[in-house]
């Protein structure tokens, strides 16, 4: 079992982006690398327009989507 949770972002500004998170440590996949981010704060904050505009996906699904990006 992976120590990370994976999210597929759905807000227009980040649509299709993949995030992996382990507690406060969050990484977004950009330019063929994982880059540290805090973007999920926007998706978890109830007053933000992006609130809950994500889907939690499996590590397998995340890796499949990343492979398709290359």
PDB file of N, CA, C and O in Angstrom:
ATOM      1  N   UNK A   1       0.850  -1.194   0.000  1.00  0.00           N
ATOM      2  CA  UNK A   1       0.000   0.000   0.000  1.00  0.00           C
ATOM      3  C   UNK A   1       0.885   1.244   0.000  1.00  0.00           C
ATOM      4  O   UNK A   1       1.877   1.318   0.726  1.00  0.00           O
ATOM      5  N   UNK A   2       0.518   2.193  -0.805  1.00  0.00           N
ATOM      6  CA  UNK A   2       1.292   3.423  -0.940  1.00  0.00           C
ATOM      7  C   UNK A   2       1.110   4.323   0.276  1.00  0.00           C
ATOM      8  O   UNK A   2       0.048   4.349   0.898  1.00  0.00           O
ATOM      9  N   UNK A   3       2.167   5.060   0.599  1.00  0.00           N
ATOM     10  CA  UNK A   3       2.050   6.023   1.695  1.00  0.00           C
ATOM     11  C   UNK A   3       1.438   7.333   1.211  1.00  0.00           C
ATOM     12  O   UNK A   3       1.182   8.236   2.007  1.00  0.00           O
ATOM     13  N   UNK A   4       1.205   7.434  -0.088  1.00  0.00           N
ATOM     14  CA  UNK A   4       0.643   8.650  -0.681  1.00  0.00           C
ATOM     15  C   UNK A   4      -0.818   8.453  -1.061  1.00  0.00           C
ATOM     16  O   UNK A   4      -1.272   7.341  -1.328  1.00  0.00           O
ATOM     17  N   UNK A   5      -1.534   9.566  -1.075  1.00  0.00           N
ATOM     18  CA  UNK A   5      -2.876   9.634  -1.661  1.00  0.00           C
ATOM     19  C   UNK A   5      -2.716  10.414  -2.957  1.00  0.00           C
ATOM     20  O   UNK A   5      -1.912  11.343  -3.035  1.00  0.00           O
ATOM     21  N   UNK A   6      -3.466  10.041  -3.951  1.00  0.00           N
ATOM     22  CA  UNK A   6      -3.373  10.689  -5.258  1.00  0.00           C
ATOM     23  C   UNK A   6      -4.702  11.348  -5.596  1.00  0.00           C
ATOM     24  O   UNK A   6      -5.775  10.795  -5.355  1.00  0.00           O
ATOM     25  N   UNK A   7      -4.599  12.546  -6.160  1.00  0.00           N
ATOM     26  CA  UNK A   7      -5.780  13.329  -6.508  1.00  0.00           C
ATOM     27  C   UNK A   7      -5.706  13.776  -7.956  1.00  0.00           C
ATOM     28  O   UNK A   7      -4.644  14.156  -8.450  1.00  0.00           O
ATOM     29  N   UNK A   8      -6.836  13.728  -8.624  1.00  0.00           N
ATOM     30  CA  UNK A   8      -6.997  14.265  -9.962  1.00  0.00           C
ATOM     31  C   UNK A   8      -7.785  15.558  -9.809  1.00  0.00           C
ATOM     32  O   UNK A   8      -8.930  15.540  -9.357  1.00  0.00           O
ATOM     33  N   UNK A   9      -7.174  16.681 -10.184  1.00  0.00           N
ATOM     34  CA  UNK A   9      -7.820  17.977 -10.012  1.00  0.00           C
ATOM     35  C   UNK A   9      -8.791  18.240 -11.149  1.00  0.00           C
ATOM     36  O   UNK A   9      -8.540  17.872 -12.296  1.00  0.00           O
ATOM     37  N   UNK A  10      -9.919  18.889 -10.811  1.00  0.00           N
ATOM     38  CA  UNK A  10     -10.986  19.099 -11.787  1.00  0.00           C
ATOM     39  C   UNK A  10     -11.347  20.557 -12.023  1.00  0.00           C
ATOM     40  O   UNK A  10     -12.113  20.851 -12.941  1.00  0.00           O
ATOM     41  N   UNK A  11     -10.821  21.480 -11.224  1.00  0.00           N
ATOM     42  CA  UNK A  11     -11.106  22.899 -11.456  1.00  0.00           C
ATOM     43  C   UNK A  11     -10.468  23.298 -12.785  1.00  0.00           C
ATOM     44  O   UNK A  11      -9.406  22.786 -13.140  1.00  0.00           O
ATOM     45  N   UNK A  12     -11.102  24.197 -13.513  1.00  0.00           N
ATOM     46  CA  UNK A  12     -10.611  24.581 -14.833  1.00  0.00           C
ATOM     47  C   UNK A  12      -9.140  24.990 -14.846  1.00  0.00           C
ATOM     48  O   UNK A  12      -8.419  24.659 -15.787  1.00  0.00           O
ATOM     49  N   UNK A  13      -8.690  25.699 -13.824  1.00  0.00           N
ATOM     50  CA  UNK A  13      -7.312  26.193 -13.806  1.00  0.00           C
ATOM     51  C   UNK A  13      -6.283  25.079 -13.619  1.00  0.00           C
ATOM     52  O   UNK A  13      -5.109  25.274 -13.932  1.00  0.00           O
ATOM     53  N   UNK A  14      -6.699  23.922 -13.119  1.00  0.00           N
ATOM     54  CA  UNK A  14      -5.774  22.809 -12.874  1.00  0.00           C
ATOM     55  C   UNK A  14      -6.311  21.487 -13.416  1.00  0.00           C
ATOM     56  O   UNK A  14      -5.846  20.417 -13.024  1.00  0.00           O
ATOM     57  N   UNK A  15      -7.274  21.562 -14.302  1.00  0.00           N
ATOM     58  CA  UNK A  15      -7.963  20.364 -14.780  1.00  0.00           C
ATOM     59  C   UNK A  15      -6.979  19.326 -15.315  1.00  0.00           C
ATOM     60  O   UNK A  15      -6.165  19.611 -16.193  1.00  0.00           O
ATOM     61  N   UNK A  16      -7.072  18.121 -14.766  1.00  0.00           N
ATOM     62  CA  UNK A  16      -6.235  17.024 -15.215  1.00  0.00           C
ATOM     63  C   UNK A  16      -4.911  16.890 -14.488  1.00  0.00           C
ATOM     64  O   UNK A  16      -4.199  15.905 -14.682  1.00  0.00           O
ATOM     65  N   UNK A  17      -4.568  17.860 -13.655  1.00  0.00           N
ATOM     66  CA  UNK A  17      -3.312  17.774 -12.903  1.00  0.00           C
ATOM     67  C   UNK A  17      -3.410  16.673 -11.860  1.00  0.00           C
ATOM     68  O   UNK A  17      -4.479  16.406 -11.311  1.00  0.00           O
ATOM     69  N   UNK A  18      -2.266  16.036 -11.598  1.00  0.00           N
ATOM     70  CA  UNK A  18      -2.178  14.965 -10.613  1.00  0.00           C
ATOM     71  C   UNK A  18      -1.387  15.471  -9.405  1.00  0.00           C
ATOM     72  O   UNK A  18      -0.322  16.070  -9.551  1.00  0.00           O
ATOM     73  N   UNK A  19      -1.926  15.219  -8.217  1.00  0.00           N
ATOM     74  CA  UNK A  19      -1.257  15.582  -6.969  1.00  0.00           C
ATOM     75  C   UNK A  19      -1.075  14.315  -6.146  1.00  0.00           C
ATOM     76  O   UNK A  19      -1.989  13.497  -6.038  1.00  0.00           O
ATOM     77  N   UNK A  20       0.125  14.157  -5.561  1.00  0.00           N
ATOM     78  CA  UNK A  20       0.307  13.090  -4.581  1.00  0.00           C
ATOM     79  C   UNK A  20       0.558  13.767  -3.244  1.00  0.00           C
ATOM     80  O   UNK A  20       1.268  14.769  -3.163  1.00  0.00           O
ATOM     81  N   UNK A  21      -0.030  13.212  -2.206  1.00  0.00           N
ATOM     82  CA  UNK A  21       0.041  13.865  -0.896  1.00  0.00           C
ATOM     83  C   UNK A  21       0.253  12.827   0.206  1.00  0.00           C
ATOM     84  O   UNK A  21      -0.263  11.711   0.162  1.00  0.00           O
ATOM     85  N   UNK A  22       1.029  13.248   1.181  1.00  0.00           N
ATOM     86  CA  UNK A  22       1.247  12.480   2.391  1.00  0.00           C
ATOM     87  C   UNK A  22       1.220  13.497   3.521  1.00  0.00           C
ATOM     88  O   UNK A  22       2.235  14.118   3.837  1.00  0.00           O
ATOM     89  N   UNK A  23       0.043  13.660   4.130  1.00  0.00           N
ATOM     90  CA  UNK A  23      -0.109  14.681   5.158  1.00  0.00           C
ATOM     91  C   UNK A  23       0.099  16.068   4.563  1.00  0.00           C
ATOM     92  O   UNK A  23      -0.529  16.423   3.566  1.00  0.00           O
ATOM     93  N   UNK A  24       0.977  16.845   5.175  1.00  0.00           N
ATOM     94  CA  UNK A  24       1.243  18.203   4.684  1.00  0.00           C
ATOM     95  C   UNK A  24       2.104  18.227   3.432  1.00  0.00           C
ATOM     96  O   UNK A  24       2.145  19.235   2.726  1.00  0.00           O
ATOM     97  N   UNK A  25       2.783  17.143   3.156  1.00  0.00           N
ATOM     98  CA  UNK A  25       3.655  17.090   1.985  1.00  0.00           C
ATOM     99  C   UNK A  25       2.837  16.758   0.742  1.00  0.00           C
ATOM    100  O   UNK A  25       2.285  15.666   0.609  1.00  0.00           O
ATOM    101  N   UNK A  26       2.776  17.727  -0.158  1.00  0.00           N
ATOM    102  CA  UNK A  26       2.008  17.580  -1.388  1.00  0.00           C
ATOM    103  C   UNK A  26       2.914  17.899  -2.568  1.00  0.00           C
ATOM    104  O   UNK A  26       3.755  18.796  -2.514  1.00  0.00           O
ATOM    105  N   UNK A  27       2.711  17.127  -3.646  1.00  0.00           N
ATOM    106  CA  UNK A  27       3.517  17.306  -4.847  1.00  0.00           C
ATOM    107  C   UNK A  27       2.603  17.263  -6.058  1.00  0.00           C
ATOM    108  O   UNK A  27       1.712  16.418  -6.149  1.00  0.00           O
ATOM    109  N   UNK A  28       2.831  18.182  -6.985  1.00  0.00           N
ATOM    110  CA  UNK A  28       2.067  18.205  -8.224  1.00  0.00           C
ATOM    111  C   UNK A  28       3.001  17.785  -9.343  1.00  0.00           C
ATOM    112  O   UNK A  28       4.174  18.157  -9.353  1.00  0.00           O
ATOM    113  N   UNK A  29       2.486  17.013 -10.280  1.00  0.00           N
ATOM    114  CA  UNK A  29       3.317  16.531 -11.382  1.00  0.00           C
ATOM    115  C   UNK A  29       3.355  17.598 -12.469  1.00  0.00           C
ATOM    116  O   UNK A  29       2.341  17.896 -13.100  1.00  0.00           O
ATOM    117  N   UNK A  30       4.546  18.172 -12.678  1.00  0.00           N
ATOM    118  CA  UNK A  30       4.742  19.228 -13.676  1.00  0.00           C
ATOM    119  C   UNK A  30       6.057  19.004 -14.396  1.00  0.00           C
ATOM    120  O   UNK A  30       7.073  18.696 -13.772  1.00  0.00           O
ATOM    121  N   UNK A  31       6.036  19.157 -15.695  1.00  0.00           N
ATOM    122  CA  UNK A  31       7.261  19.078 -16.509  1.00  0.00           C
ATOM    123  C   UNK A  31       8.085  17.833 -16.196  1.00  0.00           C
ATOM    124  O   UNK A  31       9.300  17.910 -16.012  1.00  0.00           O
ATOM    125  N   UNK A  32       7.412  16.686 -16.139  1.00  0.00           N
ATOM    126  CA  UNK A  32       8.035  15.378 -15.931  1.00  0.00           C
ATOM    127  C   UNK A  32       8.714  15.210 -14.578  1.00  0.00           C
ATOM    128  O   UNK A  32       9.664  14.438 -14.453  1.00  0.00           O
ATOM    129  N   UNK A  33       8.233  15.928 -13.562  1.00  0.00           N
ATOM    130  CA  UNK A  33       8.809  15.821 -12.227  1.00  0.00           C
ATOM    131  C   UNK A  33       7.754  16.174 -11.177  1.00  0.00           C
ATOM    132  O   UNK A  33       6.778  16.863 -11.474  1.00  0.00           O
ATOM    133  N   UNK A  34       7.962  15.698  -9.951  1.00  0.00           N
ATOM    134  CA  UNK A  34       7.095  16.045  -8.827  1.00  0.00           C
ATOM    135  C   UNK A  34       7.633  17.304  -8.171  1.00  0.00           C
ATOM    136  O   UNK A  34       8.798  17.352  -7.777  1.00  0.00           O
ATOM    137  N   UNK A  35       6.793  18.324  -8.051  1.00  0.00           N
ATOM    138  CA  UNK A  35       7.173  19.616  -7.491  1.00  0.00           C
ATOM    139  C   UNK A  35       6.343  19.858  -6.229  1.00  0.00           C
ATOM    140  O   UNK A  35       5.123  19.689  -6.235  1.00  0.00           O
ATOM    141  N   UNK A  36       7.011  20.252  -5.163  1.00  0.00           N
ATOM    142  CA  UNK A  36       6.318  20.513  -3.886  1.00  0.00           C
ATOM    143  C   UNK A  36       5.292  21.628  -4.072  1.00  0.00           C
ATOM    144  O   UNK A  36       5.555  22.616  -4.757  1.00  0.00           O
ATOM    145  N   UNK A  37       4.127  21.464  -3.459  1.00  0.00           N
ATOM    146  CA  UNK A  37       3.032  22.415  -3.614  1.00  0.00           C
ATOM    147  C   UNK A  37       2.171  22.428  -2.357  1.00  0.00           C
ATOM    148  O   UNK A  37       2.328  21.588  -1.471  1.00  0.00           O
ATOM    149  N   UNK A  38       1.279  23.373  -2.296  1.00  0.00           N
ATOM    150  CA  UNK A  38       0.277  23.438  -1.239  1.00  0.00           C
ATOM    151  C   UNK A  38      -1.104  23.578  -1.852  1.00  0.00           C
ATOM    152  O   UNK A  38      -2.042  24.030  -1.195  1.00  0.00           O
ATOM    153  N   UNK A  39      -1.226  23.189  -3.111  1.00  0.00           N
ATOM    154  CA  UNK A  39      -2.445  23.433  -3.881  1.00  0.00           C
ATOM    155  C   UNK A  39      -3.697  22.798  -3.277  1.00  0.00           C
ATOM    156  O   UNK A  39      -4.796  23.320  -3.462  1.00  0.00           O
ATOM    157  N   UNK A  40      -3.554  21.693  -2.567  1.00  0.00           N
ATOM    158  CA  UNK A  40      -4.748  21.028  -2.041  1.00  0.00           C
ATOM    159  C   UNK A  40      -5.452  21.849  -0.967  1.00  0.00           C
ATOM    160  O   UNK A  40      -6.615  21.591  -0.656  1.00  0.00           O
ATOM    161  N   UNK A  41      -4.762  22.832  -0.398  1.00  0.00           N
ATOM    162  CA  UNK A  41      -5.431  23.728   0.554  1.00  0.00           C
ATOM    163  C   UNK A  41      -6.641  24.391  -0.097  1.00  0.00           C
ATOM    164  O   UNK A  41      -7.683  24.561   0.535  1.00  0.00           O
ATOM    165  N   UNK A  42      -6.492  24.760  -1.361  1.00  0.00           N
ATOM    166  CA  UNK A  42      -7.605  25.388  -2.087  1.00  0.00           C
ATOM    167  C   UNK A  42      -8.771  24.409  -2.245  1.00  0.00           C
ATOM    168  O   UNK A  42      -9.934  24.804  -2.161  1.00  0.00           O
ATOM    169  N   UNK A  43      -8.460  23.160  -2.468  1.00  0.00           N
ATOM    170  CA  UNK A  43      -9.491  22.149  -2.721  1.00  0.00           C
ATOM    171  C   UNK A  43     -10.141  21.621  -1.445  1.00  0.00           C
ATOM    172  O   UNK A  43     -11.233  21.056  -1.495  1.00  0.00           O
ATOM    173  N   UNK A  44      -9.483  21.799  -0.310  1.00  0.00           N
ATOM    174  CA  UNK A  44     -10.031  21.359   0.969  1.00  0.00           C
ATOM    175  C   UNK A  44     -10.703  22.483   1.752  1.00  0.00           C
ATOM    176  O   UNK A  44     -11.442  22.208   2.697  1.00  0.00           O
ATOM    177  N   UNK A  45     -10.466  23.737   1.384  1.00  0.00           N
ATOM    178  CA  UNK A  45     -10.993  24.895   2.104  1.00  0.00           C
ATOM    179  C   UNK A  45     -12.432  25.162   1.656  1.00  0.00           C
ATOM    180  O   UNK A  45     -12.675  25.436   0.481  1.00  0.00           O
ATOM    181  N   UNK A  46     -13.373  25.082   2.579  1.00  0.00           N
ATOM    182  CA  UNK A  46     -14.801  25.186   2.242  1.00  0.00           C
ATOM    183  C   UNK A  46     -15.193  26.485   1.544  1.00  0.00           C
ATOM    184  O   UNK A  46     -16.116  26.485   0.729  1.00  0.00           O
ATOM    185  N   UNK A  47     -14.515  27.587   1.843  1.00  0.00           N
ATOM    186  CA  UNK A  47     -14.883  28.872   1.252  1.00  0.00           C
ATOM    187  C   UNK A  47     -14.236  29.118  -0.110  1.00  0.00           C
ATOM    188  O   UNK A  47     -14.514  30.136  -0.744  1.00  0.00           O
ATOM    189  N   UNK A  48     -13.394  28.224  -0.562  1.00  0.00           N
ATOM    190  CA  UNK A  48     -12.716  28.400  -1.844  1.00  0.00           C
ATOM    191  C   UNK A  48     -13.602  27.882  -2.979  1.00  0.00           C
ATOM    192  O   UNK A  48     -14.256  26.851  -2.824  1.00  0.00           O
ATOM    193  N   UNK A  49     -13.632  28.576  -4.112  1.00  0.00           N
ATOM    194  CA  UNK A  49     -14.442  28.112  -5.248  1.00  0.00           C
ATOM    195  C   UNK A  49     -14.025  26.726  -5.766  1.00  0.00           C
ATOM    196  O   UNK A  49     -14.817  26.052  -6.423  1.00  0.00           O
ATOM    197  N   UNK A  50     -12.804  26.303  -5.478  1.00  0.00           N
ATOM    198  CA  UNK A  50     -12.319  24.993  -5.937  1.00  0.00           C
ATOM    199  C   UNK A  50     -12.641  23.862  -4.956  1.00  0.00           C
ATOM    200  O   UNK A  50     -12.268  22.712  -5.189  1.00  0.00           O
ATOM    201  N   UNK A  51     -13.321  24.184  -3.877  1.00  0.00           N
ATOM    202  CA  UNK A  51     -13.620  23.206  -2.825  1.00  0.00           C
ATOM    203  C   UNK A  51     -14.217  21.924  -3.416  1.00  0.00           C
ATOM    204  O   UNK A  51     -15.214  21.957  -4.137  1.00  0.00           O
ATOM    205  N   UNK A  52     -13.586  20.811  -3.093  1.00  0.00           N
ATOM    206  CA  UNK A  52     -14.015  19.469  -3.483  1.00  0.00           C
ATOM    207  C   UNK A  52     -14.058  19.237  -4.997  1.00  0.00           C
ATOM    208  O   UNK A  52     -14.756  18.336  -5.463  1.00  0.00           O
ATOM    209  N   UNK A  53     -13.328  20.029  -5.756  1.00  0.00           N
ATOM    210  CA  UNK A  53     -13.280  19.833  -7.205  1.00  0.00           C
ATOM    211  C   UNK A  53     -12.072  18.949  -7.558  1.00  0.00           C
ATOM    212  O   UNK A  53     -11.195  19.330  -8.333  1.00  0.00           O
ATOM    213  N   UNK A  54     -12.070  17.770  -6.962  1.00  0.00           N
ATOM    214  CA  UNK A  54     -11.018  16.798  -7.204  1.00  0.00           C
ATOM    215  C   UNK A  54     -11.619  15.409  -7.053  1.00  0.00           C
ATOM    216  O   UNK A  54     -12.722  15.235  -6.536  1.00  0.00           O
ATOM    217  N   UNK A  55     -10.867  14.437  -7.515  1.00  0.00           N
ATOM    218  CA  UNK A  55     -11.263  13.046  -7.346  1.00  0.00           C
ATOM    219  C   UNK A  55     -10.052  12.307  -6.797  1.00  0.00           C
ATOM    220  O   UNK A  55      -8.949  12.449  -7.327  1.00  0.00           O
ATOM    221  N   UNK A  56     -10.239  11.532  -5.758  1.00  0.00           N
ATOM    222  CA  UNK A  56      -9.144  10.712  -5.252  1.00  0.00           C
ATOM    223  C   UNK A  56      -9.039   9.483  -6.150  1.00  0.00           C
ATOM    224  O   UNK A  56     -10.032   8.803  -6.411  1.00  0.00           O
ATOM    225  N   UNK A  57      -7.827   9.210  -6.615  1.00  0.00           N
ATOM    226  CA  UNK A  57      -7.602   8.091  -7.522  1.00  0.00           C
ATOM    227  C   UNK A  57      -6.533   7.169  -6.942  1.00  0.00           C
ATOM    228  O   UNK A  57      -5.822   7.537  -6.007  1.00  0.00           O
ATOM    229  N   UNK A  58      -6.429   5.988  -7.499  1.00  0.00           N
ATOM    230  CA  UNK A  58      -5.424   5.036  -7.041  1.00  0.00           C
ATOM    231  C   UNK A  58      -4.053   5.423  -7.585  1.00  0.00           C
ATOM    232  O   UNK A  58      -3.942   6.192  -8.540  1.00  0.00           O
ATOM    233  N   UNK A  59      -3.017   4.880  -6.964  1.00  0.00           N
ATOM    234  CA  UNK A  59      -1.658   5.112  -7.465  1.00  0.00           C
ATOM    235  C   UNK A  59      -1.538   4.572  -8.886  1.00  0.00           C
ATOM    236  O   UNK A  59      -0.901   5.194  -9.737  1.00  0.00           O
ATOM    237  N   UNK A  60      -2.135   3.442  -9.138  1.00  0.00           N
ATOM    238  CA  UNK A  60      -2.104   2.849 -10.479  1.00  0.00           C
ATOM    239  C   UNK A  60      -2.720   3.793 -11.513  1.00  0.00           C
ATOM    240  O   UNK A  60      -2.147   4.002 -12.583  1.00  0.00           O
ATOM    241  N   UNK A  61      -3.871   4.355 -11.200  1.00  0.00           N
ATOM    242  CA  UNK A  61      -4.530   5.300 -12.110  1.00  0.00           C
ATOM    243  C   UNK A  61      -3.676   6.549 -12.303  1.00  0.00           C
ATOM    244  O   UNK A  61      -3.559   7.054 -13.420  1.00  0.00           O
ATOM    245  N   UNK A  62      -3.079   7.048 -11.220  1.00  0.00           N
ATOM    246  CA  UNK A  62      -2.220   8.238 -11.322  1.00  0.00           C
ATOM    247  C   UNK A  62      -1.043   7.973 -12.245  1.00  0.00           C
ATOM    248  O   UNK A  62      -0.727   8.797 -13.103  1.00  0.00           O
ATOM    249  N   UNK A  63      -0.392   6.829 -12.076  1.00  0.00           N
ATOM    250  CA  UNK A  63       0.771   6.505 -12.909  1.00  0.00           C
ATOM    251  C   UNK A  63       0.375   6.302 -14.370  1.00  0.00           C
ATOM    252  O   UNK A  63       1.132   6.651 -15.276  1.00  0.00           O
ATOM    253  N   UNK A  64      -0.798   5.745 -14.593  1.00  0.00           N
ATOM    254  CA  UNK A  64      -1.303   5.564 -15.960  1.00  0.00           C
ATOM    255  C   UNK A  64      -1.498   6.930 -16.625  1.00  0.00           C
ATOM    256  O   UNK A  64      -1.081   7.131 -17.765  1.00  0.00           O
ATOM    257  N   UNK A  65      -2.124   7.857 -15.918  1.00  0.00           N
ATOM    258  CA  UNK A  65      -2.354   9.193 -16.465  1.00  0.00           C
ATOM    259  C   UNK A  65      -1.044   9.927 -16.726  1.00  0.00           C
ATOM    260  O   UNK A  65      -0.906  10.625 -17.730  1.00  0.00           O
ATOM    261  N   UNK A  66      -0.078   9.764 -15.811  1.00  0.00           N
ATOM    262  CA  UNK A  66       1.226  10.408 -15.983  1.00  0.00           C
ATOM    263  C   UNK A  66       1.932   9.837 -17.213  1.00  0.00           C
ATOM    264  O   UNK A  66       2.545  10.587 -17.974  1.00  0.00           O
ATOM    265  N   UNK A  67       1.855   8.534 -17.416  1.00  0.00           N
ATOM    266  CA  UNK A  67       2.471   7.906 -18.583  1.00  0.00           C
ATOM    267  C   UNK A  67       1.867   8.448 -19.863  1.00  0.00           C
ATOM    268  O   UNK A  67       2.569   8.614 -20.860  1.00  0.00           O
ATOM    269  N   UNK A  68       0.579   8.724 -19.845  1.00  0.00           N
ATOM    270  CA  UNK A  68      -0.105   9.268 -21.026  1.00  0.00           C
ATOM    271  C   UNK A  68       0.313  10.715 -21.302  1.00  0.00           C
ATOM    272  O   UNK A  68       0.202  11.183 -22.434  1.00  0.00           O
ATOM    273  N   UNK A  69       0.791  11.423 -20.279  1.00  0.00           N
ATOM    274  CA  UNK A  69       1.231  12.822 -20.446  1.00  0.00           C
ATOM    275  C   UNK A  69       2.568  12.912 -21.164  1.00  0.00           C
ATOM    276  O   UNK A  69       2.860  13.922 -21.804  1.00  0.00           O
ATOM    277  N   UNK A  70       3.377  11.874 -21.066  1.00  0.00           N
ATOM    278  CA  UNK A  70       4.747  11.912 -21.591  1.00  0.00           C
ATOM    279  C   UNK A  70       4.809  11.853 -23.078  1.00  0.00           C
ATOM    280  O   UNK A  70       5.897  11.877 -23.652  1.00  0.00           O
TER     281      UNK A  70
END
